Amino acid sequence: MTKPVILTGDRTTGPLHIGHFAGSLRNRLRFQDSHEQFLLLADTQALTDNAHDPDKVRRSVIEVALDYLAIGIDPAKTTICLQSGLPALAELSMLYLNFVTVSRLERNPTIKDEIRARGFGRDIPAGFLCYPAAQAGDITAFKATVVPVGEDQTALIEQTNEIVRRINATAGKTILPEAQAVIPQFGRLPGVDGKAKMSKSSGNAIALSASPEAISAAVKAMFTDLTHLRIEDPGQVEGNVVFACLDAFDEDPATLEEMKAQYQRGGLGDGRIKRRLDDILQALIGPIRTRRAELAEDHAYVLDVIRSGTEKARSRTEVTKREVVEGLGLFVL
């Protein structure tokens, strides 16, 4: 039986962190057994707001690939591929821009929110504004029917499906399948400072390669509840970064619920919940960090994984591009 195709990936803007692990990486370990999974090293997309620092984007390709392999992604089950090494993605993206208007791109809620958060104003990089069409190119090139995204990105999948319907209508037949957004149980974690979501660029994240000292320092600095001044004071669980992380990683939910109730009543200090989280994260990250260091010593192997995965993905995406071009009745040599 043919497995459903799933496309997922990450922008190559730095090493991955525990927010990625909570939001998507754990699911990718599960999906690689149940789906035909393609994992995209999205270096082209990373350039849409990092064109001033292409060296960071280039370096991060290996960094992200190391994180994938270190958590247990198996290249025999999951195809790890480089976005810039798949020309069909860019060609389909350019083609799709003829099937979407500028006003529709600007109305996309995800793009609007990101433009506001990054302070672009009207100085929006064209590549950034056109990201929904580019993502449609990525998804459809693999004919992916499953795409894991955060809740704030479902509008991008909706726009991909709009483009798919226009392509199919113009061709007069179904060339491309629509994709379904799959939202992870845990969304992106809040940053250590509690001010925004955990992010590589904001410096408020705990990397999957973090040292024991860095983990402890980050947990110690985590935002909890400004009104919880004494152990006996009632505390807030909502908006508390430590509890948000415990929700994502604590494998003893019964004990965690008891701790939440005690914290809300009063009688449980921040130090205790932080020690629990520190222990959990040390146990989670330690083996990943060790495996990652071992893989980093075999640079040729990591490059071979990316190269062979990209070659496999290139064959797949070129077939799709030709089907779209021929289906639309465009001139073909």
MOPEWO-V453546 format. One record per pair of residues at least 24 apart in sequence whose ideal C-beta (glycine too) atoms are under 7 Angstrom apart, sorted by the first residue. I is the first residue (numbers start at 1). J is the second residue. Records with the same first field share a line. If there is no record, write none. Layout:
I->J / J
This chain:
3->34 / 35 / 36
4->35 / 145 / 146
5->35 / 36 / 142 / 143 / 144 / 145
6->31 / 35 / 37 / 144 / 146
7->38 / 40 / 138 / 139 / 142 / 144 / 147
8->39 / 147 / 148
9->39 / 40 / 41 / 42
10->42 / 64
11->42 / 45 / 46
12->41 / 42 / 43 / 46 / 57 / 60 / 61 / 64
13->46 / 50 / 56 / 57 / 60 / 200 / 201
14->60 / 63 / 200
15->63 / 67 / 207 / 208 / 209
16->64 / 67 / 208
17->198 / 200 / 205 / 206 / 207 / 208
18->189 / 206 / 208 / 281
19->188 / 189 / 197 / 198 / 205
21->208
22->186 / 189 / 248 / 249
23->150 / 184 / 186 / 187 / 188
24->148 / 184
25->71
27->148 / 184
28->73
29->71 / 72 / 73
32->73 / 74 / 77 / 78
33->77
35->146
37->78
38->79 / 81 / 142 / 313
39->68 / 73 / 78 / 79 / 80
40->81 / 83 / 138
41->65 / 80 / 81 / 82 / 83 / 306
42->83
43->82 / 83 / 84
44->83 / 84
45->83 / 131 / 134
47->127
48->125 / 127 / 128 / 131
49->118 / 125 / 128
51->125
62->302
65->302 / 305 / 306
66->292 / 295 / 296 / 302
67->208 / 292
69->295 / 302 / 305
70->208 / 288 / 291 / 292 / 295
71->208 / 288
75->305 / 309
79->309 / 312 / 313
80->305 / 306 / 309
81->309 / 310 / 313
82->306 / 310
85->310 / 314
86->310 / 313 / 314 / 317
88->141 / 317 / 318 / 320 / 321
89->137 / 138 / 141 / 317
91->321
92->137 / 140 / 141 / 321 / 324
93->133 / 134 / 137
96->133 / 136 / 137 / 163
97->130 / 133
99->163 / 166 / 167
100->133 / 163
105->129 / 130 / 132
108->132 / 155 / 156 / 159
109->155
110->152 / 153 / 155 / 156
113->152
132->156 / 159
133->163
135->160
136->160 / 163
139->179
140->164 / 176 / 320
141->317 / 320 / 321
142->316 / 317
143->176 / 177 / 320
144->179
145->177 / 179 / 180
146->179 / 180 / 182
147->179 / 181 / 182
148->182 / 184
149->181 / 183
150->183 / 187 / 188
151->183 / 187
154->181
157->181
167->324
170->328
171->327 / 328
173->327
175->323 / 324 / 327
186->248
189->244 / 245 / 248
190->241 / 244
192->218 / 221 / 222 / 241
193->223
194->223 / 239 / 241
206->281
208->285 / 288
209->289 / 292
210->285
212->282
215->278 / 281 / 282 / 285
216->278
219->274 / 277 / 278 / 281
220->274
222->274
224->270
228->270
231->267 / 268 / 269
232->266 / 267
233->266
234->264 / 265 / 266
235->263 / 264
237->263 / 264
242->273 / 274 / 277
243->273
245->277
246->273 / 276 / 277
249->280 / 281 / 284
250->280
